[in-house]
Amino acid sequence: MNDERADLHLLYQVTTQDLAQFKNQQWLLTNYAILSYGGLVALKGVVATRHCATLVLVLVALLVAISAISLLWRLEKSIKGRRARLTHIRGSLSVEFNEAWGAMNKEEPIYLVPFWVLTFSLAIGCSLTCWALI
């Protein structure tokens, strides 16, 4: 019985750490993509203003946006999986834990808001970058 509790505790701990890491990766990914947009705009001032160079910079901006949004979706899918695991684990934990967990009078959380904020930030950033490059 104690081994089972230790396993549940370890799984709970690992899952919460995974969640924190995935959320951190979402923010880092968005920050680096936006930094890349700034680099592309700065690079336009350095390279010749030929149409070919501008087209390449716009395509790179679009590639950055598509890649970053795709990775955000994958991270969000992993986050949903870990949240489902936590919900399942909580059902197997002690009565005392569940009473303490429920004592906060929580409202239903809105999980997708940060994800959509980051996704829209990437999309708007890409649009503004393409506009600045053209």
N, C-alpha and C positions, 0 to 999 in steps of 0.2 A: 504494500500500500504506500509506504514512504517513497519507494522508487518511482511509483506512478506519479505521485505529487511532485517529486523532483523533476521528472520528465516534463510534466505540464508547466512547471515554473520555468524550466529552461526554454521550452518552446515559446512560452509567453514572452520571456525576456528577449529571445532572438527575434521574434516577430516584431516587437515594438522597436527594436534597433533597426530592423530592415525598413520599417515604415519611416523612421526618422531619416535614414540614409536615402531612401527613394525620394522623399520630399526635398531633401537638400540637393540631390542631383537634379531635380526639376528646376530649382532656382538657379543652380550653377549653369545648367544648360541654357536657360533663357538669358542669363547675364552674358555668357560667352557669345551667344548668337547676336545679341544687341551690340556687343563690343565689335563683333565682326562687321556689322552694318556700318558702324562708325569708321572702321578701318577702310572699308570699301569707298566710303564718301571721301575720306582723306586721300586715298590712293588715286581717286579721279583727278585731284588737284596736281598730282605728281606726273601721271602719265599724260600723253598727248590726248587731246580731246577729239580724236578720230572716232567715227561711228563704230568701228570694229571694237575698239577698246571699251567704249561705253556699253556696247552690247554684251561683251564678255563680263563686265562688272555687274550688269543687271542679271545675267544668267547665274553668276555666282551668288548674288543676293537671293535669288529665287531658290537656288539649291540649298543654301544655308537655312532658309525658312522651311522648306519642305522637309529637310533632314531633321531639323530641331523639333518641328511639330510632330513628326513621326515618332521620334524618340520620346517626346512628352506623352504621347498616347500609350506607348509601351510601358513607360514608368507608371502611368495612371492605372493600367491594367494590372500591373504587379501590386500596386497599392490596394486596389479593390480585393485582390486575392488574399493579401495579408489581413485586411480588415475582416474578411469573411472567416479567416482562420482564428482571429482574435475572438470573434463572436462565438465561434464553436468552442474555443478553449474556455471562455468565461462560464459557459454552461456546465463545464466539468470541474470548476474550481469550488472551493469550500463555500458554505453558506455565509460565513463571516465576510469573505471577500466580496461576494455578490451583494450583500447588504451594504457594505462600505461603498461599493461601486455605484449602487443605486441611490445613495444618500445625497447625491449632488443635485437632484431634481433637474436632470439634463433635459434640454429640449432636443428635438430631432436635429442633428448636425447637418449642415449643408457642405458636403465634402467636395463637390465639383467646382465651387467658386474659385479657389486658387488655380485650379487647372485651367479654367476658362480665361481667367485674367492673364495667365502666362501665355496661353495660345493666342489670345487677341493682341497681346503685346508684341508677340513675334510677327503676327500678320500685319499689324499697323506699322511696326518698325520696318518690315520689308517694303510695304507700300511707300512709306516716306523715303526710304533709301533709294528705291527705284525712281521716285519723283526727283530726288536730289541729283541722281546720276544722269537723268535725261535732261 
